[in-house]
């Protein structure tokens, strides 16, 4: 039950300007510690759930219960959902959960991850330095209400300190897939968000007949990149593969990895030339080269977009030349460092 004197209508006041999806998205630009994609997806999710709350549909209740709250209709009528709400912690710094769902007696704090890793923070206790993760920092938020902390990510995570529940995007997708809305606007929002999750590979998708040719095409692309790196004489390099990418590490003095060129699976529309070594990034700053790169998640990037270059319409030789021209131009900017 709500606390004595609690006014439910306080939670139902809506600021029309800040409850507009596109206004909220304008807050985010690429930066050192900002991944705009995750912020965009968070705002889209919050907007969809807010719409459900404001219009009395069942989706918001299903979503919040999926987080582990097990709320009733009375509690639902008194909740408020927001993004990037600032809280003070017991240590005196600021914590900003991606999603905050507030009830009269508790907070549900949600950390949203798509591709980025959990952030770690250094803290000092009694002259000793240690590290805590983002969710532990949320546990340290200074509020009188109960806190329930959820990690929403691609994969289910176990034994993560500070986390009350780990939830996968797949579970969110499944409730959206079976949910049937009679509200046309809500139905449209749900369909668009499902497509977003599918395109960004946040959920398990169907494998079609294009798979076999896709694998062959990827192998061909790696062959082209290998040829390009060798011909523009970047130096020594080694192939690298992971669950999220495929490409080549670029080495300085035949041993120190300083950059990378390849494909991130969540962005198959482009090749990435990535500079991640701290000394190389400082070289870019000192030489005034920052404007030639895109900064994202603390690294510098240059991209080759296939469609912009009409890559798929070219012969093999022409494709290699297009990639070579782009890679050489980028490499010439940082060649002195090697």
Secondary structure in CASP SS format (residue, H / E / C, confidence):
PFRMAT SS
TARGET T0000
AUTHOR 0000-0000-0000
METHOD secondary structure of the structure
MODEL  1
X C 1.00
X C 1.00
X C 1.00
X C 1.00
X C 1.00
X C 1.00
X C 1.00
X C 1.00
X H 1.00
X H 1.00
X H 1.00
X H 1.00
X C 1.00
X C 1.00
X C 1.00
X C 1.00
X C 1.00
X C 1.00
X C 1.00
X C 1.00
X H 1.00
X H 1.00
X H 1.00
X H 1.00
X H 1.00
X C 1.00
X C 1.00
X C 1.00
X C 1.00
X C 1.00
X E 1.00
X C 1.00
X C 1.00
X E 1.00
X C 1.00
X H 1.00
X H 1.00
X H 1.00
X H 1.00
X H 1.00
X H 1.00
X H 1.00
X H 1.00
X H 1.00
X H 1.00
X H 1.00
X H 1.00
X H 1.00
X H 1.00
X H 1.00
X H 1.00
X H 1.00
X H 1.00
X H 1.00
X H 1.00
X C 1.00
X C 1.00
X C 1.00
X H 1.00
X H 1.00
X H 1.00
X H 1.00
X H 1.00
X H 1.00
X H 1.00
X H 1.00
X C 1.00
X C 1.00
X C 1.00
X C 1.00
X C 1.00
X C 1.00
X H 1.00
X H 1.00
X H 1.00
X H 1.00
X H 1.00
X C 1.00
X C 1.00
X E 1.00
X E 1.00
X E 1.00
X E 1.00
X E 1.00
X E 1.00
X E 1.00
X E 1.00
X E 1.00
X E 1.00
X C 1.00
X C 1.00
X C 1.00
X C 1.00
X E 1.00
X E 1.00
X E 1.00
X E 1.00
X E 1.00
X E 1.00
X E 1.00
X E 1.00
X E 1.00
X C 1.00
X C 1.00
X C 1.00
X E 1.00
X E 1.00
X E 1.00
X E 1.00
X E 1.00
X E 1.00
X E 1.00
X C 1.00
X C 1.00
X C 1.00
X C 1.00
X C 1.00
X C 1.00
X C 1.00
X E 1.00
X E 1.00
X E 1.00
X E 1.00
X E 1.00
X E 1.00
X C 1.00
X C 1.00
X E 1.00
X E 1.00
X E 1.00
X E 1.00
X E 1.00
X E 1.00
X H 1.00
X H 1.00
X H 1.00
X H 1.00
X H 1.00
X H 1.00
X C 1.00
X E 1.00
X C 1.00
X C 1.00
X C 1.00
X C 1.00
X E 1.00
X E 1.00
X E 1.00
X E 1.00
X E 1.00
X E 1.00
X E 1.00
X E 1.00
X C 1.00
X C 1.00
X C 1.00
X C 1.00
X C 1.00
X C 1.00
X C 1.00
X C 1.00
X C 1.00
X C 1.00
X C 1.00
X E 1.00
X E 1.00
X E 1.00
X E 1.00
X H 1.00
X H 1.00
X H 1.00
X H 1.00
X H 1.00
X H 1.00
X H 1.00
X H 1.00
X H 1.00
X H 1.00
X C 1.00
X C 1.00
X C 1.00
X C 1.00
X C 1.00
X H 1.00
X H 1.00
X H 1.00
X H 1.00
X H 1.00
X H 1.00
X H 1.00
X H 1.00
X H 1.00
X H 1.00
X H 1.00
X H 1.00
X H 1.00
X H 1.00
X H 1.00
X H 1.00
X C 1.00
X C 1.00
X C 1.00
X C 1.00
X C 1.00
X C 1.00
X C 1.00
X C 1.00
X C 1.00
X C 1.00
X H 1.00
X H 1.00
X H 1.00
X H 1.00
X H 1.00
X H 1.00
X H 1.00
X H 1.00
X H 1.00
X H 1.00
X H 1.00
X H 1.00
X H 1.00
X H 1.00
X H 1.00
X H 1.00
X H 1.00
X H 1.00
X H 1.00
X H 1.00
X H 1.00
X H 1.00
X C 1.00
X C 1.00
X C 1.00
X C 1.00
X C 1.00
X E 1.00
X E 1.00
X E 1.00
X E 1.00
X E 1.00
X C 1.00
X C 1.00
X C 1.00
X E 1.00
X E 1.00
X E 1.00
X E 1.00
X E 1.00
X E 1.00
X E 1.00
X E 1.00
X C 1.00
X C 1.00
X C 1.00
X E 1.00
X E 1.00
X E 1.00
X E 1.00
X E 1.00
X E 1.00
X E 1.00
X E 1.00
X E 1.00
X H 1.00
X H 1.00
X H 1.00
X C 1.00
X C 1.00
X E 1.00
X E 1.00
X E 1.00
X E 1.00
X E 1.00
X E 1.00
X C 1.00
X C 1.00
X H 1.00
X H 1.00
X H 1.00
X H 1.00
X H 1.00
X H 1.00
X H 1.00
X H 1.00
X H 1.00
X C 1.00
X C 1.00
X C 1.00
X H 1.00
X H 1.00
X H 1.00
X C 1.00
X E 1.00
X E 1.00
X E 1.00
X C 1.00
X C 1.00
X E 1.00
X E 1.00
X E 1.00
X E 1.00
X E 1.00
X E 1.00
X E 1.00
X C 1.00
X C 1.00
X C 1.00
X C 1.00
X C 1.00
X H 1.00
X H 1.00
X H 1.00
X C 1.00
X C 1.00
X H 1.00
X H 1.00
X H 1.00
X H 1.00
X H 1.00
X H 1.00
X H 1.00
X H 1.00
X H 1.00
X H 1.00
X H 1.00
X H 1.00
X H 1.00
X H 1.00
X H 1.00
X H 1.00
X H 1.00
X H 1.00
X H 1.00
X H 1.00
X H 1.00
X H 1.00
X C 1.00
END
